[in-house]
Amino acid sequence: MSFKSVICISVLLLTAACGWTPVYLKTEQNASVVDETAQIRVARVPEETGRILVRTLNSNLNPDNTDVPKKYELSIHLSETVNSDQGILGDNTATRATMRLTAAYTLKDLSSQQVLLSDTAYTVSSYNILTAPYATLTAEQTTRRRLAELLADSIALRMANYFKGKQKP
């Protein structure tokens, strides 16, 4: 067995021993959190990036895909910025770009229309600008998709944390 294998197995055993489980995995300890997040309706977000974000959020908030009445609504406004003034060559052409995806989101109780949580989350990544336009476009699209998925993970964890904080100890 290699040294890397031993380290990986040790880390997995230590992680399991400390009781770590994903927040969205329904267990006895977090059943009410998962039940609450399943009641969140995610409002539509325009563009392909928004659809990826909503699809990933729905999967994270309701991992069992249970059909429950929606008690909350999560609305999200996405914005994207790309900075391509990085990695400048001698002929003044860029070779690197950084993309930032920002989500301003609001969780609202549907019955009272009261805003329960309002915040902003963002993710940042970079990609290479290549001489082949199709390769650059593919790198940009892949980065955008990954950022949307990471942003959805972050927002889902914040929702679970919000509902976990509302529980009585």
PEPE-V691829 format. One record per pair of residues at least 6 apart in sequence whose C-alpha atoms are under 8 Angstrom apart, sorted by the first residue. I is the first residue (numbers start at 0). J is the second residue. Records with the same first field share a line. If there is no record, write none. Layout:
I = J ; J
This chain:
22 = 29 ; 33 ; 156 ; 159
23 = 33 ; 59 ; 60 ; 61 ; 62 ; 159
24 = 33 ; 62
25 = 33
29 = 163
32 = 159 ; 162 ; 163
33 = 60 ; 61 ; 159
35 = 162
36 = 60 ; 61 ; 158 ; 159 ; 162
37 = 60 ; 61 ; 62 ; 64 ; 65 ; 67 ; 69
38 = 61 ; 67 ; 68 ; 69 ; 70 ; 71
39 = 60 ; 69 ; 70 ; 71 ; 72 ; 73
40 = 69 ; 70 ; 71 ; 72 ; 73
41 = 53 ; 56 ; 57 ; 72 ; 73 ; 74
42 = 53 ; 72 ; 73 ; 74 ; 75
43 = 49 ; 50 ; 53 ; 74
44 = 50 ; 52 ; 53 ; 75 ; 76 ; 77
48 = 143 ; 144 ; 147
49 = 77 ; 147
51 = 144 ; 147 ; 148
52 = 147 ; 148 ; 150 ; 151
53 = 151
55 = 148 ; 151 ; 152
56 = 151 ; 152 ; 154 ; 155
58 = 64
59 = 151 ; 152 ; 155
60 = 155
70 = 108 ; 109 ; 110
71 = 106 ; 107 ; 108 ; 109
72 = 106 ; 107 ; 108 ; 109
73 = 104 ; 105 ; 106 ; 107
74 = 104 ; 105 ; 106
75 = 102 ; 103 ; 104 ; 105
76 = 102 ; 103 ; 104
77 = 100 ; 101 ; 102 ; 103
78 = 100 ; 101 ; 102
79 = 98 ; 99 ; 100 ; 101
80 = 98 ; 99 ; 100
81 = 96 ; 97 ; 98 ; 99
82 = 96 ; 97 ; 98
83 = 93 ; 94 ; 95 ; 96 ; 97
84 = 93 ; 95 ; 96
85 = 93 ; 94 ; 95 ; 96 ; 97
86 = 93 ; 94 ; 95
87 = 93 ; 94 ; 95
88 = 94
93 = 128
94 = 127 ; 128 ; 129
95 = 125 ; 126 ; 127 ; 128
96 = 125 ; 126 ; 127 ; 128
97 = 123 ; 124 ; 125 ; 126
98 = 123 ; 124 ; 125 ; 142 ; 143
99 = 121 ; 122 ; 123 ; 124 ; 146
100 = 121 ; 122 ; 123 ; 143 ; 146 ; 147 ; 150
101 = 119 ; 120 ; 121 ; 122
102 = 119 ; 120 ; 121 ; 150
103 = 117 ; 118 ; 119 ; 120
104 = 117 ; 118 ; 119
105 = 114 ; 115 ; 116 ; 117 ; 118
106 = 114 ; 115 ; 116 ; 117
107 = 113 ; 114 ; 115 ; 116
108 = 114 ; 115
120 = 150 ; 153 ; 154
121 = 150
122 = 146 ; 149 ; 150
123 = 146
124 = 142 ; 146
125 = 142
126 = 138 ; 139 ; 142
127 = 135 ; 138
128 = 135
129 = 135
